[in-house]
Amino acid sequence: METEQGIFPPPPGLFASLARGFDSVATHIAVILPPVLLDVFLWLGPRLSLKSFIEPLLNQIVAAVPASNQALDPAQVQQQIGAFANNFNLFRTLFTFPVGLSGLWSLPLLTSGNSLMEAFENPTGSPLAGVGVLNAGSFFGIAGWIILLAMAGWVIGGIYYYWVSAVAVRPAAPAFLKSVTQSVLLSIIWAGVLFVIGIPVLTLIGSIAIFSPFLGNLLIILAGITLIWLILPIFFSAHGIFTLQLDAFRAILKSLRMVRFTLPNTGMFLLVFLVINQGLSFLWNVPPQNSWWTLVGITGHAFVSTALLAASFIYYRDINAWLAVVFEQLKKQANPTKV
């Protein structure tokens, strides 16, 4: 069996895919504009606030806590949640998954000096004075905003993925409308799955974080590791839509099959992808948000995240071409008389 496996071509190189991804974006630099523009909007534009909805609810909860409860300090809880409601920007819903833009503040940035709630507040500073604040309204108003912004994020993300895939792998006669439509359908499918699983988990972690920020941060890290492990089989589910013109369901099956047969290589690719993307996020967040130097961080993050996405399209195309060769050779070995 070892001699038979020896005739197989080597799988595509991880670092070769990364290098080609960065090169393709460097030669088509305009492709980084969507994440740059969205980050600039979140940084300098108005905030969509939850304050008017959360504050009355918070006051009722605090009033219901018995004064004799030593495990909970109502004033501290009110201060933490009140600050979160005041600083959180609902426009961050424009960052969508699995198809969407990757921005400097698309994921919470946990450091030793901030809590889970503070990590979700970015960006809270601006070099412009008097940034406007919009009221998201009641519960139904907030729900409407979330649906509207998520749909907008999926459509914008679909256009962005289409653009990056064309720059990276240049598919023949790509179907723009079909690709974007199927990517939105794919996002709706995974959003439903994540909603059913994620809301209870985030509610539990958020409740624990109120009592112990350290424990809340620890739980979010553990949840993130678990999420990465679960995402691995579906990470490439959108790539089949834009490179192979598959529909959403066949793209999901293609991703599962690809990861199943290439787990060591693909797992390493995803690990390097995440380490580079999230590791450099700490560097891009070094400039204070009230300084125009933040533009450097926004641009740097947009370039790196777009180059990594381009590399993932290149890797997806090459690893599937490699699998096709391997399966063809296996078929010939199983039926040598038909060669």
N, C-alpha and C positions, 0 to 999 in steps of 0.2 A: 504493500500500500504506500510505503514511503517513496518508492521509485515512481509510482503513478502520480503522487502529489507533487513530485519534483518537477513535472512538466508544466504545471500551472504557472502562468505569469504572476509576478508579484503584484499585490494590490497597490492602488495609487498611493503615492507618498503624501503623508499628512502635511509636511512643511512645504512641499511643492504646491499643494492646493492653496495653502495660506499665502504663499508668495505670489501666486497668480491672481488671487483675489485682491491683494493690496495693489498689484500692478494694474489690474483692470479698472479699479476705482481711481487710481492716480491719473490714469489717462482719460478718464471720463469724470472729472471732479464735480461736475454739476449734479451728479446723482446724490450727493450728500445734502442737497438743499432741503428736501422735506424734513429730515430730523432737525436740521439747524433752525428752520423757520418755526417749527413747533416748540422747540426749546426756548427760542427767543420770545415767542408769544407767552409761554408760561412764566418766563422770567420778568418781562417788562409789561405784559398785558394785564387786564383786570382779573381778579380772582372771583371764582364762583363759590360763594361761601355757604356753609351749612349752619352758620351761627344762629340764625333766627329760628331754625327748627330744633337744634340740639339744646340750646340754653333753657327754654321752658321745660323740656323733657328732663334735663339734668337737674333743674331746681326741684321738680317733683320727686325724682329719685333720691336726692340728698335729703329732702324733707321727710321721706319715708324711712330713712336709716335711724334706728334708735340712738339716742345720745349716749347710751351706756355701751355701745358697740366699740370695744377697744381695738378690734382688728382692722377697722376702717376709719380713716380720718375724712369726714365729709368735705371739709374745706380743701384738703389736698386733692381729693378726687375731682371736686368742682374746678379747681385751678388747672389740673392736667387736661381734663376733657374740654374745658372752656378754651384753653390755649390751642388745643388741636382743632376745635371747631372754628376758631378765629383764623387759623393759618392754613388749614387744609384747602386745597384748590380742586374743586370738582372737575375742572377742565383737564385734570390728569387722566380722566377716563378716556381721553383721546389716545393714550398709549394702550394698545390692545394686543391680545394674544390669541392664537399663535401667529396671526398675520397682522403686522402693525409696525409702527416706527419704534425704534429704540432710542430713547432720549437720555440726556444726562440725569434726569430725575424720574425716569420711568419705573425704577425699582427703588425701594427704600435703601438708604445708605446707613448701615449700622456701624457706629464707632464706639469706643470706650466712653465717650463723653455724652452720648445722647441715648434716649430711650426709644422704644419701639414707636411710640406716637410721634416723637420729634423726628424720627427718620422719615416718616410719611409726610412731613410738613413742607419739605423742600419744593420749590424755592420760596423762601420767605423774605429775602432781601432784594433790593433793586436800586440802581444808581439814579432812578427817576423818582422824584417826589410826588406824593399823592396818587399812588396807583389805585385805580378804581376797584370797588368791591360790589359785586352783583349778588343779589339774594336768590338762592336756589328755590326758596319757597317751602311749601309743606311737604309731607311725605310723598304725595302723589306727584308734586312738582319735581322733587328730587329724582323719583323713579323715572319720570319722563325725560329729564335731563340725561340721566345715565343711559337710557335706551338710545336717545338721539346721538349723544356723543360717542357711544360704542359703535353704532352703525357708521357714523362719520369716520371713526378711527379705522374700522375694518375696510371701508372703501378706499380711504387714503393709503392704508397699509397695502391693499391689493395693488393699487397703482404703483406704489414704491417697490414692492416685490417684483412686479412685472418689469419695471425699469432696470432694477439691479440684475435680474436674471438675464435680460437682454444684453446688458453690458458684460456680464460674466461668461455666459455660455452661448449667446446669440442663437436662440432656437430658430429653426426655419419656419417661416410663415406663422408667427405666434398669433394666437387668437386673443386679442386684448379683452373684449367684453366677456367671453367665456371664462377666461382665467380669473378676472376680477370677481365675477359672479360666483364661481365655484369656491374662490378663496373666502368670500363672505359666508357662504354656506358652511364651509369647514370651520370657520371661526364660531359660528352659531352653535354647531355641534359641540365643540370643545368648551365653549362658554357654559352651555347647559350642564356638562359633566362637572366642570370646575365649580359651578354655582352650588350644585347639590352637595359636593364634597367640601368645598372651601369655606362656605359661609359658616357652618357649625364650627369648623376648626379655627377660623379667624375670630369668631365670637368668643370662643373659649380662651384663646391666647390673649385677646384684648382684655378680657375680664381679669385674667391672671396678672397681666402687665400693670393693671391699676394698683394692685397690692404690692407687686414686686417687679420693678422694671428689669432687674437683672434676670429673673426667671423668665420674664416675657421675652427678652432678647434671646435667651438660651433656647426657648421653645421655637421661636421663629427661625433660628438657625437650623434646628433639627427638622422642622417642617420644610425648610428650603432644601435640605439634603434629600429628604424623602421625595419632595416634588421633582427634583432633578432626576432621581432614579426612576420615577414614574413617567417623566417626560421623554426620556431617552428613546423609547420605541416609537413615539409619535413626533419627535422633533422635526423629522423630514417630511411630515405629512403634507405640508404646503408645497414642497419642492416639486413633487410630481405634477402638480397643477400647472406650474409655470415652465417646466422643462420638458415634460412628456405629454402635456395637454390632457391629463387625466381628469376625471370628475372627482369630487371630494371623497367619496367612499372608496373608490379604487386607489386614490392617492394615499389614504390611510392604510389600506391593506399593503400597498407597495412599500410604505415606510416600515411597517411591522416586519414584513418579509426581509427587507434589506438589512435591518438591524439584527434580526435573528441570525443571519448567515455571516454577518461582518462585525459582530459585537466587539471584539477587542479593538479593532481599528477604529470603528465608529465611536465607541465609548471614549477612546483616547482623543479623537477629534473634538467631541463635545466638551470634554474636560478642558482641553487647551482653549477652546472657544470661550468658555465661561471664565476661565482664569484670566485670559487677556482682557476680556470685556469688562468684567467686574473689578479686576485688579487695577486697571487704569482709571476706573471711575474715581478712586481715591485721589489720583493725581489730578484729574480734571476738576475736582471739587476743592482744590487747594486755594484758588483765588477767592476772596470774600465776595459774596453775592451782591454787595453794594458797589463793586468795582467793575469797570468796563473790561478788566482782564478776564472776567468770566466768559467773555466771547471766545477767548482762546480755548478754554475748557470745552465749551459747547461745540466749537468747530473740530477740535481734536477728537472728542467722543464720537461725533457724527462720522468722521472719516474712518476711525477704527471700527465702529460697529457696522458701517456699510461695507467695509472691506471684508470683515468676517462673514457677513451675510453672502457677499459675492463668492468667498472661498467655499462656503457651504454648498452653494449651487454647483460650483466646479467639482467639489468632492462627490456630491450626489450623482452628477452625470458620470463621472469617471468610475465610481465604485459600482454603479449599476452596469456599465459597459464591461467591467472586469467580471462581475457575477455572470453576465451572459456568456462570456468566453469560458468560464469555469464550468457552468452547467452544460454547455455544448460539449466540452471535452469529457465530462462525466458521462454524458449520453453516448458518446462514441466508445468510451471504455466499456459501458454496459452492453453495447450492441456492436462488437467489433466486426461482425460479418456484414454489417450494413454500410461500413465506411467505403 
